[in-house]
Every structure is written in structure tokens, then in C-alpha cells.
Amino acid sequence: MGKVLRQTHCILEVHDARIPFSGRNINLIKRLVSNKPIILLLNKSDLISADLRPLIRSQLMNKMHEIGVHLEDILFMDSIAANAKQAGYSHQFLTTILQSVERMMIDEANFMNEEKGHNLLVMGIPNVGKSTIINRMRNVYLNKAGKATIVGSKAGVTKAVLERIKICDHPHKLYLFDTPGILQPSFENDPNQEQFMRCALCGTISDEVIGKELIADYLLYWLNKHQLFDYVEFLGLTSPTNDINEALTHAAIKFNQFRPFLNLETGVQEQKPNYKPLAEKFIGEFRKGNFGRLSLDIDELK
């Protein structure tokens, strides 16, 4: 990893816009990047309210300045356009990324080796869209199909630093390194594990590590805390509840999601709610934005 960092001219940090503060390992970033320019890309920004963007930008800039790291730019990227070759949005946005890089090149002497090209390092915590962004860039600018980098819905799919991936030939040769979620989430000053659970809810920590039912319980708590009750109809409830078992039991009736079990007292096979897939369905609705355009870090915005 040290060799890759020495060869890197610019850092592209990717993070989930729904948790712009939770999990970001800013002290490790400071140690890794030295004086290299950084662009912060907040992915899945279509899943939060656009009104929050200026406040998020200002607060992130201030936080990084406080630890002596200068952010060159903060960009907000939507997650809607899945196919970069067919989506004009993706092409336009990726052009914006490269324009930001180009502006930094003007003042950086170490960007001037045109024969070898310029290297960008993509980093961030797991499952925030690093590999998807690399593949979009590659497909748009070089008109190449397929995936240079494996993409998955589970945290930590990319397992090793890959070779340089060319993403642009003109006006400069640009290459990207991908990393295996090298920035592990940081949860300093998180006594109630709120940031930890927010990251889990966004999928940056594997569901299997926490357990889907526990993540669903936190989602229910968070929605109730912020008086967001769209879940009531979705789960088949008649009113809000703080009890995840009650919520999932009603959902089992609505979606007919039961599993058999043997009642040892009576010897009769009965049916009980199948909580795990119901919890997964509940979490999935949040991750798709069906409960609204929500920032889980809303309480940290000042």
C-alpha cells in the first residue's frame, strides 16, 4: 500500500452521503494522504434531501480544516444512474470529477509527467461505491464494457489493491487505483454506538456481523425518534410502535412470511413469524429510499 501511495497524485475519497460524518476515519486519512490533494465524493446523494447539501459541505470542510487536511472539493453523486454508458447524468458528473482533478493539476508539479500519466487513489470505508465509480469512469471515457473492478452489495467485496485502471486518455492520461475498503470505519467518541449502527444500516458493515434483526430494531428506533412514521403502513401496523417484534409480527401477517416450528409441549407443528427475511425487507425499504430522503447524521448537523 505504501508504494501505491507514493505513486498517487490525488486522493478520491468516497463515502455514503446518508452518513457524511459517521464512520469517516479522518485521522487515518490525515496520516495516509500527507499533503496530497483530496476530493471527497459523497455517493448516493439522491437518497438525502438536497437542502442539506450546503450545510454538510460547510461542516465537512470545517472538520477537515481543524485537523490540518485541506479538501479541494466535495462532490455529491446520485446513485440512480446504474449504467454509465446509457446515462447522461453519469457522463456529466464524471466530467465534473475530472474537471476538479484537472484544476488541481495546474498547480501541482508532480502531475506533469504526461508519458506515465497521473494516478488517482480511490479510498473509503467498505461498500460506499468505490468500485462502481471506477467502472463507470472506465466505461464512459474509454467506451469499454465489463468491469475492471468487482462490484457487490456486501461490504468488503474488493479484496486487494488492483493494478492501475486507465479511465481517461485525453487531455491527460488518468489512472485509478482501487483499494479494498482500506479505511476501516472509525467510531471514536461513539459511547452509545449510534455511529456504528448508522453505518450498519447503510450497509458499510456486513449485515451478518450485526444481525438483520438488530439493524431493523435500530431503524425502527431512529424513525420513531425523528417522528417518521411511513413504516407503519409498510409493516401493516395501525399505529407506531417501539417494539421490533410487534412490528415484524404484523409484517409477517401482511406479507404471509411464516416458518414452521415444533411446539415441544404439544407435539404439534405450528407457524411463527420468520423475522430474519422480514427484517431484511424492512431494512431494504430504507436503503432504497422508500421511507424518504433521509440523512442518518441529521442530529450532527449544526
C-alpha positions in Angstrom: 0.0 0.0 0.0 2.9 2.3 0.7 4.2 2.0 -2.8 0.7 2.9 -4.2 0.5 6.0 -2.0 3.9 7.2 -3.2 2.8 6.9 -6.8 -0.5 8.7 -6.1 -1.0 12.3 -7.1 -4.5 12.8 -5.9 -6.9 11.1 -3.5 -10.6 10.5 -4.3 -12.3 9.6 -1.0 -15.8 8.0 -1.4 -18.3 8.0 1.4 -22.1 7.5 1.8 -24.0 10.8 1.7 -26.5 9.4 4.2 -23.8 9.3 6.9 -21.4 12.1 5.9 -19.8 12.1 9.4 -20.3 8.6 10.8 -17.5 6.1 10.2 -15.1 8.5 8.4 -11.7 7.7 9.6 -10.3 11.3 9.3 -7.3 10.8 11.4 -6.1 7.8 9.4 -6.8 9.9 6.2 -4.6 12.6 7.6 -1.7 10.1 8.2 -2.1 8.5 4.8 -2.5 11.4 2.4 0.3 13.6 3.7 0.0 16.8 1.6 -1.8 15.2 -1.4 -4.9 16.9 -2.6 -8.2 15.3 -1.7 -11.6 15.3 -3.3 -14.5 13.9 -1.2 -17.2 12.2 -3.2 -20.5 11.7 -1.3 -22.2 8.9 -3.1 -26.0 8.1 -3.0 -26.8 11.8 -2.6 -30.2 11.3 -4.2 -31.2 9.5 -1.0 -30.9 12.6 1.2 -32.6 16.0 1.0 -30.9 18.4 -1.4 -31.5 21.2 1.2 -28.9 19.5 3.5 -26.0 19.7 1.0 -24.7 23.2 1.7 -24.7 22.5 5.5 -23.0 19.2 5.0 -20.4 20.7 2.7 -19.6 23.6 5.2 -19.4 21.3 8.2 -17.2 18.8 6.5 -14.8 21.5 5.2 -14.5 22.8 8.7 -13.9 19.4 10.3 -11.1 18.6 7.9 -9.6 22.1 8.3 -9.5 21.5 12.1 -7.2 18.5 11.7 -5.0 20.2 9.1 -6.3 18.5 6.0 -7.4 20.6 3.1 -10.3 19.3 1.0 -10.0 20.6 -2.6 -13.6 19.8 -3.3 -16.8 18.0 -2.1 -18.9 16.5 -4.8 -22.4 15.0 -4.4 -23.2 12.0 -6.6 -26.6 10.4 -7.2 -26.9 6.6 -7.2 -29.8 6.4 -9.7 -27.9 6.1 -13.0 -26.7 2.5 -12.9 -25.4 2.2 -16.5 -22.9 4.9 -17.2 -22.8 4.3 -20.9 -26.5 4.9 -21.2 -27.0 7.6 -18.5 -26.2 11.2 -19.5 -26.1 12.1 -15.8 -23.2 9.8 -15.1 -21.2 11.2 -18.0 -21.9 14.7 -16.9 -21.0 14.0 -13.3 -17.8 12.1 -14.1 -16.8 15.0 -16.2 -17.2 17.2 -13.1 -14.9 14.9 -11.1 -12.2 15.0 -13.8 -12.5 18.8 -14.1 -11.8 19.0 -10.3 -8.7 16.9 -10.8 -7.6 19.0 -13.8 -7.8 22.2 -11.7 -5.5 20.6 -9.1 -3.0 19.5 -11.8 -2.4 23.1 -12.9 -0.6 24.0 -9.6 1.0 20.6 -8.9 4.4 20.0 -10.5 4.2 16.2 -9.9 1.3 16.0 -12.2 3.3 17.0 -15.2 4.7 13.6 -16.4 2.5 13.1 -19.4 4.2 9.9 -20.5 3.4 8.0 -17.3 0.1 9.6 -16.7 -1.5 10.8 -13.5 -2.6 8.5 -10.7 -5.7 8.8 -8.5 -6.3 6.6 -5.5 -9.8 5.8 -4.6 -10.3 5.1 -0.9 -13.1 4.9 1.6 -14.8 2.6 4.1 -16.4 -0.6 2.6 -19.4 -0.7 0.4 -19.8 3.0 -0.4 -19.5 2.6 -4.1 -15.7 2.9 -4.9 -15.6 0.1 -7.4 -18.9 1.2 -9.1 -17.4 4.7 -9.6 -14.2 3.3 -11.1 -16.2 1.1 -13.6 -18.4 4.0 -14.6 -15.4 6.1 -15.3 -13.7 3.4 -17.3 -16.9 2.7 -19.3 -17.7 6.3 -20.1 -14.3 7.6 -21.0 -12.8 4.6 -22.8 -16.1 3.2 -24.1 -15.2 -0.2 -22.5 -17.8 -2.7 -21.4 -17.4 -5.0 -18.5 -16.0 -4.4 -15.0 -12.3 -3.9 -14.2 -13.2 -4.0 -10.5 -15.6 -6.4 -8.9 -18.8 -4.8 -7.5 -21.0 -6.2 -4.9 -23.8 -5.3 -2.5 -21.9 -6.6 0.6 -19.2 -4.8 2.5 -15.7 -5.6 1.6 -16.1 -7.2 -1.8 -12.8 -5.8 -3.2 -10.0 -7.8 -1.5 -6.8 -6.4 -2.8 -5.2 -3.3 -4.4 -5.6 -3.8 -8.1 -3.3 -2.6 -11.0 -3.7 0.8 -12.4 -7.0 1.2 -14.3 -7.0 3.7 -17.1 -10.0 5.9 -17.1 -9.1 8.7 -19.5 -6.8 9.3 -22.4 -7.5 13.0 -23.2 -6.5 15.7 -22.3 -4.3 13.8 -19.8 -3.8 10.1 -19.2 -5.5 9.3 -15.9 -5.3 6.1 -13.9 -7.1 5.0 -10.8 -6.0 2.6 -8.1 -8.8 0.8 -6.2 -8.5 -0.2 -2.6 -10.2 -3.0 -0.5 -12.1 -0.6 1.7 -8.7 0.3 3.2 -10.3 2.9 5.5 -11.9 0.8 8.2 -14.8 2.8 9.9 -13.8 4.8 12.9 -16.1 5.1 15.9 -14.3 7.4 18.3 -16.4 9.3 20.7 -19.4 7.0 20.0 -20.3 5.8 23.5 -23.9 4.8 22.5 -22.7 3.1 19.3 -25.0 5.3 17.3 -22.5 5.9 14.5 -21.7 2.2 14.4 -25.4 1.4 13.9 -25.9 4.1 11.3 -23.0 2.6 9.3 -24.6 -0.9 9.6 -27.9 0.5 8.5 -26.3 1.9 5.3 -24.5 -1.5 4.7 -20.9 -0.4 5.3 -20.7 -3.0 7.9 -21.8 -6.5 6.9 -25.4 -7.4 8.0 -24.2 -10.8 9.1 -21.8 -9.2 11.6 -24.5 -7.2 13.4 -27.6 -9.3 12.6 -30.5 -8.1 10.5 -33.0 -8.0 13.3 -30.7 -5.8 15.4 -30.3 -3.4 12.5 -34.0 -3.4 11.9 -34.5 -2.6 15.6 -32.2 0.4 15.3 -34.0 1.6 12.1 -37.3 1.5 14.0 -35.8 3.4 16.9 -34.3 6.1 14.5 -37.6 6.6 12.6 -39.6 6.9 15.8 -37.0 9.3 17.2 -37.4 11.6 14.2 -41.2 11.1 14.0 -41.1 9.5 10.6 -44.0 7.0 10.5 -44.2 5.9 6.9 -43.1 2.5 8.1 -46.5 2.0 9.9 -48.3 1.3 6.6 -45.5 -0.7 5.1 -45.3 -3.1 8.1 -49.0 -3.5 8.3 -49.3 -1.7 11.7 -52.2 0.5 12.8 -50.0 2.9 14.8 -46.3 3.5 15.6 -44.6 1.0 17.9 -41.2 0.8 19.7 -41.3 -3.0 19.7 -39.5 -4.6 16.8 -41.0 -7.9 17.5 -44.5 -6.4 17.3 -43.6 -4.6 14.1 -42.2 -7.7 12.4 -45.1 -9.9 13.6 -47.6 -7.5 11.8 -45.3 -7.6 8.8 -45.4 -11.4 8.8 -49.2 -11.2 8.6 -49.1 -8.7 5.8 -46.5 -10.5 3.7 -47.5 -14.0 4.8 -44.0 -14.7 6.0 -44.0 -17.5 8.5 -41.9 -20.6 9.2 -42.9 -23.9 10.8 -41.7 -24.9 14.3 -42.5 -27.9 16.5 -44.2 -27.0 19.8 -42.4 -29.3 22.2 -45.2 -29.1 24.8 -48.0 -30.2 22.5 -46.0 -32.0 19.8 -47.9 -30.0 17.2 -46.2 -28.2 14.3 -47.1 -24.6 14.4 -46.2 -21.4 12.5 -44.2 -18.4 13.7 -43.1 -15.1 12.1 -39.9 -15.5 10.0 -38.2 -12.5 11.5 -34.9 -12.5 9.5 -36.3 -12.0 6.0 -38.9 -9.6 7.3 -36.1 -7.5 9.0 -34.2 -7.6 5.7 -37.3 -6.4 3.8 -37.7 -3.5 6.3 -34.0 -2.5 6.0 -34.2 -2.8 2.2 -37.0 -0.2 2.1 -34.8 2.3 3.9 -31.8 1.6 1.7 -33.9 2.2 -1.4 -35.1 5.5 0.0 -38.7 4.4 0.3 -39.1 6.0 3.8 -38.0 9.4 2.5 -34.7 11.2 1.6 -33.1 10.8 5.0 -29.7 11.7 6.5 -28.9 9.5 9.4 -26.5 12.1 10.7 -29.1 14.8 10.8 -28.6 15.3 14.6 -24.9 16.1 14.0 -25.6 18.9 11.5 -25.4 22.3 13.2 
